Amino acid sequence: MKNELSEFRGLRAEAPLPDADRLAAPRARLTAAFRQETRRGRAALPRRRMILVGAATAGALAVTAGIVAILPEDSTRASARKGPQVLSAGASADALELAAATVEKHDGTEPGPKQWVYEKSTVFVQGKPQSSEEWTRWDGTGHADLPGIPPAGDISDFDPDELQVWYGPNQEEKWKKEGYDDRSQRQFYRFLATLPSDPDRMMKRIREEHAVGSIRGETRAQRDWREIDVLYRSVLIPPNAQAGLFRALAKIPGARVTTGVKDPLGRAAIGVSVTYAKRTPSGWQGKQEIFFDPESYAYLGETRDDGEMVGARAAWGVVNKPGARP
């Protein structure tokens, strides 16, 4: 299976269109918001609009399935000159609704039990990128890593560049018997597939599952952001859950969409962020930003001002054997 990002772009012409009536209102509001902000002029722009760095990218939000939120030409040019643009609360909500209405039309076919989920991830340690690749068999009976993980004991013959493959019993049953809360990718995908796309009902179900656990003194908005942040690290997310997550982001106080940014790997992106002036009970402080592809709305990575997390998903997809790449 091709990289999901490439696949979404390739299938755009054949994909079912989001309901025109559903998209029309948020698209119109988003366009109007851009017009209004463009007319305000450079002098009226708050300094915080320009805190992000990176080359200017498209000023419009391109949507998959053949629907594009096209901004007026003068607005798009203005956005390109100014670089990153932080949207107002209303425009951010409309942008996230466009994303939700788009991704819920994506194909939600579950991989076969013998297929493998592939992910190449990059983290930055002291500013230097370190990449690794991981393959997980969908039925939970196999796992592979590159570079490999050194074994305990003598490692004189260990070659980190050799694909390290593990096969064993179904871990889903093992974790259940031993009382662990861990879930395989398949279990997690199937749980997410049962969730309603309504954000309030969805987040209530997620909190009930204690996926990340509660922290004393944490607000519901802070807890929801942590939950969503962790959920987006799942390689495969059913369309209904993707839509619900975007709608849940729109309901978090202070959450803003920024257009014209780049992710940690330098790819064109839109960002969704919250900023904590004081350290939260979970230890997070400063700006927390999640990046998405501006066309497919696929998760690309995240950054935190506290320096604890700067990472990106470089490639992903479904393949038929360990070592294969989309």
C-alpha positions in Angstrom: 0.0 0.0 0.0 1.3 3.4 -0.9 2.3 6.1 1.6 -1.1 7.4 2.9 -0.1 11.0 2.0 0.6 10.0 -1.6 -2.5 7.9 -1.8 -4.8 10.6 -0.7 -3.4 12.9 -3.3 -3.6 10.3 -6.0 -7.2 9.4 -5.2 -8.4 12.9 -4.9 -10.3 12.8 -8.2 -12.1 9.6 -7.4 -12.8 10.1 -3.7 -16.4 10.9 -2.7 -17.0 14.6 -2.3 -17.8 16.0 1.1 -21.4 17.2 1.2 -21.4 20.6 -0.5 -24.0 22.1 2.0 -21.9 21.0 4.9 -18.7 22.6 3.6 -20.2 25.7 2.2 -20.8 27.6 5.4 -17.4 27.0 7.1 -15.7 27.6 3.8 -17.4 31.0 3.3 -16.7 32.0 6.9 -13.1 31.1 6.5 -12.7 33.1 3.3 -14.4 36.1 4.9 -12.1 35.9 7.9 -9.0 35.9 5.6 -10.4 38.9 3.7 -11.1 40.8 7.0 -7.6 40.1 8.3 -6.0 41.1 5.1 -7.8 44.5 5.1 -6.5 45.2 8.6 -3.1 45.8 7.2 0.4 45.0 8.4 0.3 47.6 11.2 -2.7 46.1 12.8 -1.3 42.5 13.0 -0.3 41.5 16.5 3.3 40.5 16.9 2.3 37.0 18.0 1.1 36.3 14.4 4.7 36.3 13.3 6.4 34.2 16.0 6.7 31.1 13.7 9.6 30.9 11.2 9.8 29.2 7.8 9.3 29.9 4.2 5.9 31.1 3.1 3.6 28.4 1.8 0.1 28.4 0.4 -2.3 30.9 2.0 -5.3 28.8 1.2 -6.3 25.5 2.9 -6.3 22.9 0.2 -8.8 20.1 0.9 -8.7 16.5 -0.5 -11.6 14.9 -2.5 -11.5 17.7 -5.0 -12.8 20.4 -2.7 -10.5 23.4 -2.2 -11.1 26.4 0.1 -9.8 29.0 -2.4 -9.0 32.4 -1.0 -9.2 35.7 -3.0 -6.0 36.2 -5.0 -5.0 39.3 -3.0 -5.5 37.5 0.3 -3.4 34.6 -0.8 -0.6 36.9 -2.0 -0.7 38.8 1.3 -0.4 35.5 3.3 2.6 34.5 1.2 4.3 37.8 1.9 3.6 37.6 5.7 4.5 34.0 6.1 2.8 32.1 9.0 -0.8 33.3 9.7 -2.5 32.7 13.0 -6.2 32.4 12.4 -8.8 33.9 14.8 -10.8 31.6 17.0 -13.7 31.5 14.6 -11.6 31.0 11.5 -9.7 28.3 13.3 -12.9 26.5 14.1 -14.0 26.7 10.5 -10.7 25.4 9.2 -10.9 22.4 11.6 -14.4 21.7 10.5 -13.2 21.7 6.9 -10.5 19.2 7.9 -13.1 17.0 9.8 -15.6 17.0 6.9 -12.8 16.0 4.5 -11.1 13.2 6.5 -14.3 11.4 7.4 -14.8 10.7 3.7 -11.4 8.9 3.5 -11.3 5.1 3.1 -11.3 3.3 6.4 -10.4 -0.2 5.3 -8.6 -2.1 8.0 -5.4 -4.0 7.1 -5.4 -7.7 6.8 -4.1 -9.8 9.8 -0.9 -10.7 8.0 -0.1 -7.2 6.8 2.4 -4.9 8.4 2.0 -1.3 9.5 5.2 0.7 8.6 6.3 3.9 10.2 9.5 5.9 9.8 9.8 8.5 12.5 12.4 11.2 13.2 13.2 12.8 16.5 15.5 15.7 17.2 18.1 15.2 19.9 20.0 18.5 20.6 18.8 19.7 17.2 20.1 16.7 15.3 17.7 14.4 13.6 17.7 10.7 14.4 15.4 8.4 12.3 14.2 4.9 12.9 11.9 2.5 11.1 9.4 0.2 12.6 7.1 -2.6 11.2 4.2 -4.1 13.3 2.2 -7.1 12.1 -1.5 -6.3 12.3 -2.4 -9.5 14.1 0.2 -8.8 16.8 2.5 -11.7 16.1 5.4 -9.8 14.6 7.6 -6.7 15.0 10.7 -5.4 13.2 13.1 -2.5 13.8 15.8 -0.7 11.9 18.2 0.1 13.3 17.9 -2.9 15.5 17.9 -2.8 19.3 21.1 -4.2 20.9 20.4 -7.4 22.9 21.4 -7.9 26.6 24.9 -9.3 27.1 27.5 -9.7 24.4 26.9 -7.4 21.4 30.2 -7.9 19.6 28.3 -9.5 16.6 25.4 -7.0 16.7 24.9 -5.1 13.5 22.5 -2.1 14.0 22.0 -1.9 10.2 20.5 -5.4 10.0 16.8 -5.6 10.1 15.8 -7.1 13.5 12.6 -9.2 13.3 10.6 -10.7 16.1 7.9 -13.3 15.8 5.8 -14.7 18.7 2.4 -15.4 20.1 -0.4 -12.9 19.7 0.4 -10.2 22.2 -3.2 -9.1 22.5 -4.1 -12.3 24.3 -0.9 -12.1 26.4 -1.6 -8.6 27.6 -5.2 -9.5 28.4 -4.2 -12.5 30.4 -1.5 -10.7 32.3 -3.7 -7.7 33.1 -1.8 -5.1 31.1 -3.6 -2.0 29.7 -1.5 -2.1 26.5 -3.3 -2.4 23.2 -2.0 -3.6 19.9 -2.4 -1.3 16.9 -5.3 -3.5 15.7 -7.1 -3.3 19.1 -6.5 0.4 19.2 -7.8 0.9 15.7 -11.0 -1.1 16.4 -11.6 0.9 19.6 -11.3 4.1 17.7 -13.6 2.9 15.0 -16.4 2.5 17.6 -16.2 6.2 18.7 -18.8 8.7 17.6 -17.5 11.6 15.5 -19.3 14.0 17.8 -16.4 15.6 19.8 -18.1 15.7 23.2 -19.3 12.1 23.1 -16.0 10.9 21.6 -13.8 12.6 24.2 -16.0 11.3 27.0 -15.5 7.8 25.8 -11.8 8.3 25.5 -11.5 9.8 29.0 -13.4 6.8 30.4 -10.8 4.5 28.8 -8.0 6.3 30.8 -5.7 6.1 27.7 -3.2 8.6 29.3 -4.5 8.6 32.8 -5.8 11.6 34.8 -3.4 14.0 36.6 -4.5 15.8 39.8 -5.2 19.5 39.2 -5.4 19.1 35.4 -8.2 20.9 33.6 -10.5 19.0 31.2 -9.1 21.1 28.3 -5.5 20.2 29.3 -6.4 16.5 29.6 -8.2 16.5 26.2 -5.1 18.1 24.5 -2.9 15.4 26.0 -5.3 12.6 24.9 -5.5 14.0 21.4 -1.8 14.5 21.2 -1.2 10.8 22.0 -4.0 9.5 19.7 -2.5 11.3 16.7 0.7 9.2 17.2 -1.2 6.1 16.1 -0.2 5.3 12.6 -3.6 4.3 11.4 -6.8 6.1 12.6 -10.3 5.4 11.3 -11.9 8.3 9.4 -14.7 8.8 12.0 -12.1 9.2 14.8 -9.9 11.5 12.6 -13.0 13.8 12.1 -13.8 13.7 15.8 -10.3 14.6 16.8 -10.3 17.7 14.5 -13.7 18.8 16.0 -12.4 18.2 19.5 -9.4 20.4 18.8 -11.8 23.2 17.7 -13.5 23.0 21.2 -10.3 23.4 23.2 -10.1 27.0 24.6 -7.2 28.9 23.1 -6.5 26.3 20.3 -5.5 28.1 17.1 -4.8 27.1 13.5 -1.7 28.6 11.8 -1.3 28.4 8.0 1.9 28.8 6.0 4.1 26.9 8.5 6.6 24.0 8.1 6.8 20.9 10.2 10.0 19.7 11.9 11.2 18.1 8.6 10.6 21.3 6.6 7.4 20.1 4.9 4.6 22.5 4.1 2.0 22.2 6.9 -0.8 23.8 8.9 -0.3 23.8 12.7 -2.8 23.5 15.5 -1.5 24.8 18.8 -2.2 25.8 22.4 0.0 27.8 24.6 0.4 27.4 28.4 1.8 30.4 30.1 2.3 28.4 33.3 3.5 24.8 33.6 0.5 22.5 33.6 0.1 19.6 36.2 1.4 17.3 33.5 4.6 19.3 33.2 3.9 21.0 29.8 4.6 24.7 29.3 4.8 27.1 26.4 3.5 26.4 22.9 2.4 22.9 22.0 1.9 22.5 18.2 0.7 19.6 16.1 1.3 19.7 12.4 -0.8 18.3 9.5 -0.5 18.1 5.8 -2.4 21.1 4.3 -4.1 18.9 1.6 -4.7 15.4 3.2 -4.7 16.6 6.8 -2.5 13.6 7.7 -0.5 13.9 10.9 3.1 15.1 10.3 4.6 15.7 13.7 4.7 18.0 16.7 6.8 20.4 18.7 6.8 21.6 22.3 8.4 24.8 23.6 9.6 22.9 26.7 11.9 21.0 24.5 10.6 17.6 25.5 9.3 16.7 22.1 10.3 17.6 18.6 9.4 14.8 16.2 7.9 14.0 12.9 6.4 11.0 11.0 8.6 10.8 7.9 6.8 8.0 6.1 4.1 5.5 6.8 1.8 2.9 5.2 0.8 -0.7 5.0 3.1 -3.3 3.5 3.1 -7.1 3.1 6.3 -8.0 4.9 8.9 -6.6 7.3 11.6 -4.6 5.6 9.3 -3.5 2.8 8.5 0.2 2.4 5.4 1.9 0.9 
